[in-house]
Amino acid sequence: MDALTLFGLFAVTAMLVCYTLEDRSRWYVLAFAGACGLGSLYGFLQGAWPFGLVEAIWAGVALRKWLLIPRASA
């Protein structure tokens, strides 16, 4: 298993974990957006530009979701 494959495995695993935990904290939504960004980078690096493009869109959707979630009052 080469470094690029390990990077892709990390990215999609992080996406799965963060997506599963989104209801616990708005920070998991932001982490999901970051993981989607990593997945996008992986897609472009491996030459699968449609995957990279879709993951970039998901990163944008997740970032927008994070921005719209109300912050907890302190």
mmCIF file of the N, C-alpha and C atoms, coordinates in Angstrom:
data_MODEL
# 
_entry.id   MODEL 
# 
loop_
_atom_site.group_PDB 
_atom_site.id 
_atom_site.type_symbol 
_atom_site.label_atom_id 
_atom_site.label_alt_id 
_atom_site.label_comp_id 
_atom_site.label_asym_id 
_atom_site.label_entity_id 
_atom_site.label_seq_id 
_atom_site.pdbx_PDB_ins_code 
_atom_site.Cartn_x 
_atom_site.Cartn_y 
_atom_site.Cartn_z 
_atom_site.occupancy 
_atom_site.B_iso_or_equiv 
_atom_site.pdbx_formal_charge 
_atom_site.auth_seq_id 
_atom_site.auth_comp_id 
_atom_site.auth_asym_id 
_atom_site.auth_atom_id 
_atom_site.pdbx_PDB_model_num 
ATOM 1   N N  . MET A 1 1  ? 0.851   -1.162 0.000   1.00 0.00 ? 1  MET A N  1 
ATOM 2   C CA . MET A 1 1  ? 0.000   0.000  0.000   1.00 0.00 ? 1  MET A CA 1 
ATOM 3   C C  . MET A 1 1  ? 0.907   1.239  0.000   1.00 0.00 ? 1  MET A C  1 
ATOM 4   N N  . ASP A 1 2  ? 0.733   2.089  -0.995  1.00 0.00 ? 2  ASP A N  1 
ATOM 5   C CA . ASP A 1 2  ? 1.588   3.272  -1.104  1.00 0.00 ? 2  ASP A CA 1 
ATOM 6   C C  . ASP A 1 2  ? 1.054   4.435  -0.263  1.00 0.00 ? 2  ASP A C  1 
ATOM 7   N N  . ALA A 1 3  ? 1.832   5.513  -0.200  1.00 0.00 ? 3  ALA A N  1 
ATOM 8   C CA . ALA A 1 3  ? 1.489   6.660  0.642   1.00 0.00 ? 3  ALA A CA 1 
ATOM 9   C C  . ALA A 1 3  ? 0.197   7.329  0.181   1.00 0.00 ? 3  ALA A C  1 
ATOM 10  N N  . LEU A 1 4  ? -0.028  7.414  -1.120  1.00 0.00 ? 4  LEU A N  1 
ATOM 11  C CA . LEU A 1 4  ? -1.242  8.051  -1.622  1.00 0.00 ? 4  LEU A CA 1 
ATOM 12  C C  . LEU A 1 4  ? -2.484  7.261  -1.217  1.00 0.00 ? 4  LEU A C  1 
ATOM 13  N N  . THR A 1 5  ? -2.405  5.949  -1.290  1.00 0.00 ? 5  THR A N  1 
ATOM 14  C CA . THR A 1 5  ? -3.526  5.105  -0.877  1.00 0.00 ? 5  THR A CA 1 
ATOM 15  C C  . THR A 1 5  ? -3.796  5.247  0.616   1.00 0.00 ? 5  THR A C  1 
ATOM 16  N N  . LEU A 1 6  ? -2.748  5.303  1.425   1.00 0.00 ? 6  LEU A N  1 
ATOM 17  C CA . LEU A 1 6  ? -2.922  5.497  2.864   1.00 0.00 ? 6  LEU A CA 1 
ATOM 18  C C  . LEU A 1 6  ? -3.548  6.860  3.159   1.00 0.00 ? 6  LEU A C  1 
ATOM 19  N N  . PHE A 1 7  ? -3.143  7.878  2.411   1.00 0.00 ? 7  PHE A N  1 
ATOM 20  C CA . PHE A 1 7  ? -3.723  9.202  2.567   1.00 0.00 ? 7  PHE A CA 1 
ATOM 21  C C  . PHE A 1 7  ? -5.219  9.162  2.246   1.00 0.00 ? 7  PHE A C  1 
ATOM 22  N N  . GLY A 1 8  ? -5.582  8.499  1.161   1.00 0.00 ? 8  GLY A N  1 
ATOM 23  C CA . GLY A 1 8  ? -6.991  8.368  0.786   1.00 0.00 ? 8  GLY A CA 1 
ATOM 24  C C  . GLY A 1 8  ? -7.784  7.600  1.832   1.00 0.00 ? 8  GLY A C  1 
ATOM 25  N N  . LEU A 1 9  ? -7.206  6.543  2.359   1.00 0.00 ? 9  LEU A N  1 
ATOM 26  C CA . LEU A 1 9  ? -7.867  5.767  3.414   1.00 0.00 ? 9  LEU A CA 1 
ATOM 27  C C  . LEU A 1 9  ? -8.095  6.628  4.649   1.00 0.00 ? 9  LEU A C  1 
ATOM 28  N N  . PHE A 1 10 ? -7.094  7.413  5.016   1.00 0.00 ? 10 PHE A N  1 
ATOM 29  C CA . PHE A 1 10 ? -7.245  8.320  6.157   1.00 0.00 ? 10 PHE A CA 1 
ATOM 30  C C  . PHE A 1 10 ? -8.368  9.322  5.900   1.00 0.00 ? 10 PHE A C  1 
ATOM 31  N N  . ALA A 1 11 ? -8.386  9.911  4.701   1.00 0.00 ? 11 ALA A N  1 
ATOM 32  C CA . ALA A 1 11 ? -9.380  10.940 4.378   1.00 0.00 ? 11 ALA A CA 1 
ATOM 33  C C  . ALA A 1 11 ? -10.804 10.394 4.467   1.00 0.00 ? 11 ALA A C  1 
ATOM 34  N N  . VAL A 1 12 ? -11.055 9.256  3.836   1.00 0.00 ? 12 VAL A N  1 
ATOM 35  C CA . VAL A 1 12 ? -12.428 8.735  3.843   1.00 0.00 ? 12 VAL A CA 1 
ATOM 36  C C  . VAL A 1 12 ? -12.819 8.181  5.209   1.00 0.00 ? 12 VAL A C  1 
ATOM 37  N N  . THR A 1 13 ? -11.858 7.676  5.972   1.00 0.00 ? 13 THR A N  1 
ATOM 38  C CA . THR A 1 13 ? -12.158 7.222  7.330   1.00 0.00 ? 13 THR A CA 1 
ATOM 39  C C  . THR A 1 13 ? -12.508 8.412  8.214   1.00 0.00 ? 13 THR A C  1 
ATOM 40  N N  . ALA A 1 14 ? -11.765 9.502  8.083   1.00 0.00 ? 14 ALA A N  1 
ATOM 41  C CA . ALA A 1 14 ? -12.063 10.714 8.844   1.00 0.00 ? 14 ALA A CA 1 
ATOM 42  C C  . ALA A 1 14 ? -13.438 11.253 8.463   1.00 0.00 ? 14 ALA A C  1 
ATOM 43  N N  . MET A 1 15 ? -13.779 11.201 7.178   1.00 0.00 ? 15 MET A N  1 
ATOM 44  C CA . MET A 1 15 ? -15.102 11.635 6.741   1.00 0.00 ? 15 MET A CA 1 
ATOM 45  C C  . MET A 1 15 ? -16.185 10.817 7.427   1.00 0.00 ? 15 MET A C  1 
ATOM 46  N N  . LEU A 1 16 ? -16.038 9.524  7.433   1.00 0.00 ? 16 LEU A N  1 
ATOM 47  C CA . LEU A 1 16 ? -17.028 8.629  8.036   1.00 0.00 ? 16 LEU A CA 1 
ATOM 48  C C  . LEU A 1 16 ? -17.189 8.899  9.531   1.00 0.00 ? 16 LEU A C  1 
ATOM 49  N N  . VAL A 1 17 ? -16.085 9.003  10.237  1.00 0.00 ? 17 VAL A N  1 
ATOM 50  C CA . VAL A 1 17 ? -16.129 9.226  11.685  1.00 0.00 ? 17 VAL A CA 1 
ATOM 51  C C  . VAL A 1 17 ? -16.773 10.575 11.999  1.00 0.00 ? 17 VAL A C  1 
ATOM 52  N N  . CYS A 1 18 ? -16.340 11.615 11.301  1.00 0.00 ? 18 CYS A N  1 
ATOM 53  C CA . CYS A 1 18 ? -16.883 12.956 11.572  1.00 0.00 ? 18 CYS A CA 1 
ATOM 54  C C  . CYS A 1 18 ? -18.357 13.052 11.204  1.00 0.00 ? 18 CYS A C  1 
ATOM 55  N N  . TYR A 1 19 ? -18.751 12.426 10.119  1.00 0.00 ? 19 TYR A N  1 
ATOM 56  C CA . TYR A 1 19 ? -20.153 12.444 9.719   1.00 0.00 ? 19 TYR A CA 1 
ATOM 57  C C  . TYR A 1 19 ? -21.014 11.749 10.771  1.00 0.00 ? 19 TYR A C  1 
ATOM 58  N N  . THR A 1 20 ? -20.515 10.653 11.301  1.00 0.00 ? 20 THR A N  1 
ATOM 59  C CA . THR A 1 20 ? -21.239 9.903  12.322  1.00 0.00 ? 20 THR A CA 1 
ATOM 60  C C  . THR A 1 20 ? -21.416 10.726 13.595  1.00 0.00 ? 20 THR A C  1 
ATOM 61  N N  . LEU A 1 21 ? -20.442 11.570 13.920  1.00 0.00 ? 21 LEU A N  1 
ATOM 62  C CA . LEU A 1 21 ? -20.459 12.328 15.168  1.00 0.00 ? 21 LEU A CA 1 
ATOM 63  C C  . LEU A 1 21 ? -21.004 13.747 15.025  1.00 0.00 ? 21 LEU A C  1 
ATOM 64  N N  . GLU A 1 22 ? -21.496 14.112 13.843  1.00 0.00 ? 22 GLU A N  1 
ATOM 65  C CA . GLU A 1 22 ? -21.957 15.491 13.596  1.00 0.00 ? 22 GLU A CA 1 
ATOM 66  C C  . GLU A 1 22 ? -22.975 15.992 14.607  1.00 0.00 ? 22 GLU A C  1 
ATOM 67  N N  . ASP A 1 23 ? -23.849 15.137 15.105  1.00 0.00 ? 23 ASP A N  1 
ATOM 68  C CA . ASP A 1 23 ? -24.900 15.567 16.038  1.00 0.00 ? 23 ASP A CA 1 
ATOM 69  C C  . ASP A 1 23 ? -24.346 15.922 17.419  1.00 0.00 ? 23 ASP A C  1 
ATOM 70  N N  . ARG A 1 24 ? -23.145 15.504 17.726  1.00 0.00 ? 24 ARG A N  1 
ATOM 71  C CA . ARG A 1 24 ? -22.572 15.744 19.051  1.00 0.00 ? 24 ARG A CA 1 
ATOM 72  C C  . ARG A 1 24 ? -21.993 17.145 19.209  1.00 0.00 ? 24 ARG A C  1 
ATOM 73  N N  . SER A 1 25 ? -21.472 17.702 18.129  1.00 0.00 ? 25 SER A N  1 
ATOM 74  C CA . SER A 1 25 ? -20.852 19.024 18.215  1.00 0.00 ? 25 SER A CA 1 
ATOM 75  C C  . SER A 1 25 ? -20.742 19.619 16.818  1.00 0.00 ? 25 SER A C  1 
ATOM 76  N N  . ARG A 1 26 ? -20.891 20.933 16.748  1.00 0.00 ? 26 ARG A N  1 
ATOM 77  C CA . ARG A 1 26 ? -20.737 21.609 15.454  1.00 0.00 ? 26 ARG A CA 1 
ATOM 78  C C  . ARG A 1 26 ? -19.306 21.490 14.942  1.00 0.00 ? 26 ARG A C  1 
ATOM 79  N N  . TRP A 1 27 ? -18.359 21.210 15.836  1.00 0.00 ? 27 TRP A N  1 
ATOM 80  C CA . TRP A 1 27 ? -16.962 21.085 15.415  1.00 0.00 ? 27 TRP A CA 1 
ATOM 81  C C  . TRP A 1 27 ? -16.734 19.834 14.583  1.00 0.00 ? 27 TRP A C  1 
ATOM 82  N N  . TYR A 1 28 ? -17.563 18.814 14.776  1.00 0.00 ? 28 TYR A N  1 
ATOM 83  C CA . TYR A 1 28 ? -17.465 17.635 13.916  1.00 0.00 ? 28 TYR A CA 1 
ATOM 84  C C  . TYR A 1 28 ? -17.928 17.960 12.497  1.00 0.00 ? 28 TYR A C  1 
ATOM 85  N N  . VAL A 1 29 ? -18.826 18.910 12.360  1.00 0.00 ? 29 VAL A N  1 
ATOM 86  C CA . VAL A 1 29 ? -19.259 19.353 11.031  1.00 0.00 ? 29 VAL A CA 1 
ATOM 87  C C  . VAL A 1 29 ? -18.082 20.025 10.328  1.00 0.00 ? 29 VAL A C  1 
ATOM 88  N N  . LEU A 1 30 ? -17.355 20.856 11.062  1.00 0.00 ? 30 LEU A N  1 
ATOM 89  C CA . LEU A 1 30 ? -16.173 21.510 10.481  1.00 0.00 ? 30 LEU A CA 1 
ATOM 90  C C  . LEU A 1 30 ? -15.102 20.478 10.147  1.00 0.00 ? 30 LEU A C  1 
ATOM 91  N N  . ALA A 1 31 ? -14.914 19.513 11.029  1.00 0.00 ? 31 ALA A N  1 
ATOM 92  C CA . ALA A 1 31 ? -13.935 18.454 10.766  1.00 0.00 ? 31 ALA A CA 1 
ATOM 93  C C  . ALA A 1 31 ? -14.346 17.635 9.541   1.00 0.00 ? 31 ALA A C  1 
ATOM 94  N N  . PHE A 1 32 ? -15.651 17.403 9.381   1.00 0.00 ? 32 PHE A N  1 
ATOM 95  C CA . PHE A 1 32 ? -16.138 16.701 8.200   1.00 0.00 ? 32 PHE A CA 1 
ATOM 96  C C  . PHE A 1 32 ? -15.812 17.491 6.937   1.00 0.00 ? 32 PHE A C  1 
ATOM 97  N N  . ALA A 1 33 ? -15.998 18.811 6.992   1.00 0.00 ? 33 ALA A N  1 
ATOM 98  C CA . ALA A 1 33 ? -15.658 19.656 5.846   1.00 0.00 ? 33 ALA A CA 1 
ATOM 99  C C  . ALA A 1 33 ? -14.177 19.531 5.514   1.00 0.00 ? 33 ALA A C  1 
ATOM 100 N N  . GLY A 1 34 ? -13.343 19.543 6.536   1.00 0.00 ? 34 GLY A N  1 
ATOM 101 C CA . GLY A 1 34 ? -11.904 19.379 6.310   1.00 0.00 ? 34 GLY A CA 1 
ATOM 102 C C  . GLY A 1 34 ? -11.559 18.018 5.730   1.00 0.00 ? 34 GLY A C  1 
ATOM 103 N N  . ALA A 1 35 ? -12.217 16.983 6.240   1.00 0.00 ? 35 ALA A N  1 
ATOM 104 C CA . ALA A 1 35 ? -11.980 15.634 5.723   1.00 0.00 ? 35 ALA A CA 1 
ATOM 105 C C  . ALA A 1 35 ? -12.436 15.523 4.269   1.00 0.00 ? 35 ALA A C  1 
ATOM 106 N N  . CYS A 1 36 ? -13.532 16.191 3.923   1.00 0.00 ? 36 CYS A N  1 
ATOM 107 C CA . CYS A 1 36 ? -13.971 16.207 2.523   1.00 0.00 ? 36 CYS A CA 1 
ATOM 108 C C  . CYS A 1 36 ? -12.934 16.912 1.654   1.00 0.00 ? 36 CYS A C  1 
ATOM 109 N N  . GLY A 1 37 ? -12.336 17.976 2.195   1.00 0.00 ? 37 GLY A N  1 
ATOM 110 C CA . GLY A 1 37 ? -11.266 18.657 1.472   1.00 0.00 ? 37 GLY A CA 1 
ATOM 111 C C  . GLY A 1 37 ? -10.083 17.731 1.227   1.00 0.00 ? 37 GLY A C  1 
ATOM 112 N N  . LEU A 1 38 ? -9.744  16.932 2.223   1.00 0.00 ? 38 LEU A N  1 
ATOM 113 C CA . LEU A 1 38 ? -8.666  15.954 2.051   1.00 0.00 ? 38 LEU A CA 1 
ATOM 114 C C  . LEU A 1 38 ? -9.056  14.893 1.024   1.00 0.00 ? 38 LEU A C  1 
ATOM 115 N N  . GLY A 1 39 ? -10.316 14.473 1.068   1.00 0.00 ? 39 GLY A N  1 
ATOM 116 C CA . GLY A 1 39 ? -10.790 13.500 0.080   1.00 0.00 ? 39 GLY A CA 1 
ATOM 117 C C  . GLY A 1 39 ? -10.735 14.073 -1.328  1.00 0.00 ? 39 GLY A C  1 
ATOM 118 N N  . SER A 1 40 ? -11.057 15.338 -1.449  1.00 0.00 ? 40 SER A N  1 
ATOM 119 C CA . SER A 1 40 ? -10.980 16.010 -2.744  1.00 0.00 ? 40 SER A CA 1 
ATOM 120 C C  . SER A 1 40 ? -9.542  16.037 -3.250  1.00 0.00 ? 40 SER A C  1 
ATOM 121 N N  . LEU A 1 41 ? -8.634  16.414 -2.369  1.00 0.00 ? 41 LEU A N  1 
ATOM 122 C CA . LEU A 1 41 ? -7.221  16.429 -2.746  1.00 0.00 ? 41 LEU A CA 1 
ATOM 123 C C  . LEU A 1 41 ? -6.769  15.043 -3.188  1.00 0.00 ? 41 LEU A C  1 
ATOM 124 N N  . TYR A 1 42 ? -7.161  14.030 -2.456  1.00 0.00 ? 42 TYR A N  1 
ATOM 125 C CA . TYR A 1 42 ? -6.833  12.653 -2.820  1.00 0.00 ? 42 TYR A CA 1 
ATOM 126 C C  . TYR A 1 42 ? -7.359  12.314 -4.213  1.00 0.00 ? 42 TYR A C  1 
ATOM 127 N N  . GLY A 1 43 ? -8.612  12.667 -4.490  1.00 0.00 ? 43 GLY A N  1 
ATOM 128 C CA . GLY A 1 43 ? -9.185  12.375 -5.798  1.00 0.00 ? 43 GLY A CA 1 
ATOM 129 C C  . GLY A 1 43 ? -8.401  13.025 -6.927  1.00 0.00 ? 43 GLY A C  1 
ATOM 130 N N  . PHE A 1 44 ? -8.044  14.284 -6.748  1.00 0.00 ? 44 PHE A N  1 
ATOM 131 C CA . PHE A 1 44 ? -7.270  14.967 -7.783  1.00 0.00 ? 44 PHE A CA 1 
ATOM 132 C C  . PHE A 1 44 ? -5.869  14.374 -7.924  1.00 0.00 ? 44 PHE A C  1 
ATOM 133 N N  . LEU A 1 45 ? -5.230  14.043 -6.793  1.00 0.00 ? 45 LEU A N  1 
ATOM 134 C CA . LEU A 1 45 ? -3.881  13.483 -6.846  1.00 0.00 ? 45 LEU A CA 1 
ATOM 135 C C  . LEU A 1 45 ? -3.833  12.114 -7.526  1.00 0.00 ? 45 LEU A C  1 
ATOM 136 N N  . GLN A 1 46 ? -4.878  11.342 -7.365  1.00 0.00 ? 46 GLN A N  1 
ATOM 137 C CA . GLN A 1 46 ? -4.870  10.015 -7.985  1.00 0.00 ? 46 GLN A CA 1 
ATOM 138 C C  . GLN A 1 46 ? -5.397  10.034 -9.406  1.00 0.00 ? 46 GLN A C  1 
ATOM 139 N N  . GLY A 1 47 ? -5.872  11.188 -9.853  1.00 0.00 ? 47 GLY A N  1 
ATOM 140 C CA . GLY A 1 47 ? -6.325  11.315 -11.236 1.00 0.00 ? 47 GLY A CA 1 
ATOM 141 C C  . GLY A 1 47 ? -7.808  11.091 -11.437 1.00 0.00 ? 47 GLY A C  1 
ATOM 142 N N  . ALA A 1 48 ? -8.551  10.951 -10.359 1.00 0.00 ? 48 ALA A N  1 
ATOM 143 C CA . ALA A 1 48 ? -9.997  10.761 -10.457 1.00 0.00 ? 48 ALA A CA 1 
ATOM 144 C C  . ALA A 1 48 ? -10.669 12.111 -10.217 1.00 0.00 ? 48 ALA A C  1 
ATOM 145 N N  . TRP A 1 49 ? -10.571 12.997 -11.221 1.00 0.00 ? 49 TRP A N  1 
ATOM 146 C CA . TRP A 1 49 ? -11.068 14.360 -11.034 1.00 0.00 ? 49 TRP A CA 1 
ATOM 147 C C  . TRP A 1 49 ? -12.568 14.444 -10.737 1.00 0.00 ? 49 TRP A C  1 
ATOM 148 N N  . PRO A 1 50 ? -13.430 13.539 -11.244 1.00 0.00 ? 50 PRO A N  1 
ATOM 149 C CA . PRO A 1 50 ? -14.846 13.642 -10.839 1.00 0.00 ? 50 PRO A CA 1 
ATOM 150 C C  . PRO A 1 50 ? -15.022 13.442 -9.332  1.00 0.00 ? 50 PRO A C  1 
ATOM 151 N N  . PHE A 1 51 ? -14.293 12.495 -8.758  1.00 0.00 ? 51 PHE A N  1 
ATOM 152 C CA . PHE A 1 51 ? -14.335 12.271 -7.310  1.00 0.00 ? 51 PHE A CA 1 
ATOM 153 C C  . PHE A 1 51 ? -13.819 13.499 -6.579  1.00 0.00 ? 51 PHE A C  1 
ATOM 154 N N  . GLY A 1 52 ? -12.713 14.052 -7.048  1.00 0.00 ? 52 GLY A N  1 
ATOM 155 C CA . GLY A 1 52 ? -12.154 15.250 -6.437  1.00 0.00 ? 52 GLY A CA 1 
ATOM 156 C C  . GLY A 1 52 ? -13.111 16.419 -6.484  1.00 0.00 ? 52 GLY A C  1 
ATOM 157 N N  . LEU A 1 53 ? -13.803 16.574 -7.598  1.00 0.00 ? 53 LEU A N  1 
ATOM 158 C CA . LEU A 1 53 ? -14.747 17.675 -7.754  1.00 0.00 ? 53 LEU A CA 1 
ATOM 159 C C  . LEU A 1 53 ? -15.948 17.517 -6.813  1.00 0.00 ? 53 LEU A C  1 
ATOM 160 N N  . VAL A 1 54 ? -16.497 16.327 -6.757  1.00 0.00 ? 54 VAL A N  1 
ATOM 161 C CA . VAL A 1 54 ? -17.656 16.080 -5.889  1.00 0.00 ? 54 VAL A CA 1 
ATOM 162 C C  . VAL A 1 54 ? -17.274 16.261 -4.418  1.00 0.00 ? 54 VAL A C  1 
ATOM 163 N N  . GLU A 1 55 ? -16.119 15.797 -4.026  1.00 0.00 ? 55 GLU A N  1 
ATOM 164 C CA . GLU A 1 55 ? -15.681 15.962 -2.636  1.00 0.00 ? 55 GLU A CA 1 
ATOM 165 C C  . GLU A 1 55 ? -15.450 17.437 -2.311  1.00 0.00 ? 55 GLU A C  1 
ATOM 166 N N  . ALA A 1 56 ? -14.967 18.212 -3.274  1.00 0.00 ? 56 ALA A N  1 
ATOM 167 C CA . ALA A 1 56 ? -14.796 19.651 -3.051  1.00 0.00 ? 56 ALA A CA 1 
ATOM 168 C C  . ALA A 1 56 ? -16.157 20.314 -2.829  1.00 0.00 ? 56 ALA A C  1 
ATOM 169 N N  . ILE A 1 57 ? -17.153 19.892 -3.589  1.00 0.00 ? 57 ILE A N  1 
ATOM 170 C CA . ILE A 1 57 ? -18.506 20.424 -3.399  1.00 0.00 ? 57 ILE A CA 1 
ATOM 171 C C  . ILE A 1 57 ? -19.036 20.045 -2.021  1.00 0.00 ? 57 ILE A C  1 
ATOM 172 N N  . TRP A 1 58 ? -18.833 18.788 -1.610  1.00 0.00 ? 58 TRP A N  1 
ATOM 173 C CA . TRP A 1 58 ? -19.269 18.355 -0.280  1.00 0.00 ? 58 TRP A CA 1 
ATOM 174 C C  . TRP A 1 58 ? -18.580 19.162 0.806   1.00 0.00 ? 58 TRP A C  1 
ATOM 175 N N  . ALA A 1 59 ? -17.305 19.475 0.615   1.00 0.00 ? 59 ALA A N  1 
ATOM 176 C CA . ALA A 1 59 ? -16.584 20.290 1.598   1.00 0.00 ? 59 ALA A CA 1 
ATOM 177 C C  . ALA A 1 59 ? -17.246 21.653 1.726   1.00 0.00 ? 59 ALA A C  1 
ATOM 178 N N  . GLY A 1 60 ? -17.633 22.240 0.598   1.00 0.00 ? 60 GLY A N  1 
ATOM 179 C CA . GLY A 1 60 ? -18.318 23.531 0.624   1.00 0.00 ? 60 GLY A CA 1 
ATOM 180 C C  . GLY A 1 60 ? -19.672 23.460 1.300   1.00 0.00 ? 60 GLY A C  1 
ATOM 181 N N  . VAL A 1 61 ? -20.417 22.404 1.020   1.00 0.00 ? 61 VAL A N  1 
ATOM 182 C CA . VAL A 1 61 ? -21.739 22.218 1.653   1.00 0.00 ? 61 VAL A CA 1 
ATOM 183 C C  . VAL A 1 61 ? -21.582 22.069 3.164   1.00 0.00 ? 61 VAL A C  1 
ATOM 184 N N  . ALA A 1 62 ? -20.612 21.273 3.579   1.00 0.00 ? 62 ALA A N  1 
ATOM 185 C CA . ALA A 1 62 ? -20.397 21.061 5.016   1.00 0.00 ? 62 ALA A CA 1 
ATOM 186 C C  . ALA A 1 62 ? -19.913 22.347 5.693   1.00 0.00 ? 62 ALA A C  1 
ATOM 187 N N  . LEU A 1 63 ? -19.062 23.103 5.030   1.00 0.00 ? 63 LEU A N  1 
ATOM 188 C CA . LEU A 1 63 ? -18.594 24.368 5.603   1.00 0.00 ? 63 LEU A CA 1 
ATOM 189 C C  . LEU A 1 63 ? -19.757 25.340 5.772   1.00 0.00 ? 63 LEU A C  1 
ATOM 190 N N  . ARG A 1 64 ? -20.631 25.401 4.782   1.00 0.00 ? 64 ARG A N  1 
ATOM 191 C CA . ARG A 1 64 ? -21.818 26.265 4.885   1.00 0.00 ? 64 ARG A CA 1 
ATOM 192 C C  . ARG A 1 64 ? -22.711 25.804 6.046   1.00 0.00 ? 64 ARG A C  1 
ATOM 193 N N  . LYS A 1 65 ? -22.875 24.495 6.184   1.00 0.00 ? 65 LYS A N  1 
ATOM 194 C CA . LYS A 1 65 ? -23.679 23.961 7.289   1.00 0.00 ? 65 LYS A CA 1 
ATOM 195 C C  . LYS A 1 65 ? -23.084 24.381 8.623   1.00 0.00 ? 65 LYS A C  1 
ATOM 196 N N  . TRP A 1 66 ? -21.756 24.300 8.749   1.00 0.00 ? 66 TRP A N  1 
ATOM 197 C CA . TRP A 1 66 ? -21.088 24.683 9.984   1.00 0.00 ? 66 TRP A CA 1 
ATOM 198 C C  . TRP A 1 66 ? -21.315 26.161 10.290  1.00 0.00 ? 66 TRP A C  1 
ATOM 199 N N  . LEU A 1 67 ? -21.248 26.997 9.250   1.00 0.00 ? 67 LEU A N  1 
ATOM 200 C CA . LEU A 1 67 ? -21.450 28.428 9.438   1.00 0.00 ? 67 LEU A CA 1 
ATOM 201 C C  . LEU A 1 67 ? -22.882 28.756 9.871   1.00 0.00 ? 67 LEU A C  1 
ATOM 202 N N  . LEU A 1 68 ? -23.845 27.938 9.470   1.00 0.00 ? 68 LEU A N  1 
ATOM 203 C CA . LEU A 1 68 ? -25.253 28.207 9.776   1.00 0.00 ? 68 LEU A CA 1 
ATOM 204 C C  . LEU A 1 68 ? -25.712 27.614 11.107  1.00 0.00 ? 68 LEU A C  1 
ATOM 205 N N  . ILE A 1 69 ? -24.926 26.724 11.695  1.00 0.00 ? 69 ILE A N  1 
ATOM 206 C CA . ILE A 1 69 ? -25.296 26.139 12.985  1.00 0.00 ? 69 ILE A CA 1 
ATOM 207 C C  . ILE A 1 69 ? -25.079 27.195 14.064  1.00 0.00 ? 69 ILE A C  1 
ATOM 208 N N  . PRO A 1 70 ? -26.113 27.460 14.881  1.00 0.00 ? 70 PRO A N  1 
ATOM 209 C CA . PRO A 1 70 ? -25.952 28.468 15.937  1.00 0.00 ? 70 PRO A CA 1 
ATOM 210 C C  . PRO A 1 70 ? -24.876 28.076 16.934  1.00 0.00 ? 70 PRO A C  1 
ATOM 211 N N  . ARG A 1 71 ? -24.099 29.055 17.336  1.00 0.00 ? 71 ARG A N  1 
ATOM 212 C CA . ARG A 1 71 ? -23.082 28.815 18.351  1.00 0.00 ? 71 ARG A CA 1 
ATOM 213 C C  . ARG A 1 71 ? -23.762 28.741 19.709  1.00 0.00 ? 71 ARG A C  1 
ATOM 214 N N  . ALA A 1 72 ? -23.211 27.907 20.581  1.00 0.00 ? 72 ALA A N  1 
ATOM 215 C CA . ALA A 1 72 ? -23.779 27.759 21.927  1.00 0.00 ? 72 ALA A CA 1 
ATOM 216 C C  . ALA A 1 72 ? -23.565 29.048 22.705  1.00 0.00 ? 72 ALA A C  1 
ATOM 217 N N  . SER A 1 73 ? -24.577 29.445 23.448  1.00 0.00 ? 73 SER A N  1 
ATOM 218 C CA . SER A 1 73 ? -24.477 30.653 24.283  1.00 0.00 ? 73 SER A CA 1 
ATOM 219 C C  . SER A 1 73 ? -23.651 30.345 25.514  1.00 0.00 ? 73 SER A C  1 
ATOM 220 N N  . ALA A 1 74 ? -22.778 31.281 25.856  1.00 0.00 ? 74 ALA A N  1 
ATOM 221 C CA . ALA A 1 74 ? -21.922 31.062 27.034  1.00 0.00 ? 74 ALA A CA 1 
ATOM 222 C C  . ALA A 1 74 ? -22.342 31.970 28.159  1.00 0.00 ? 74 ALA A C  1 
# 
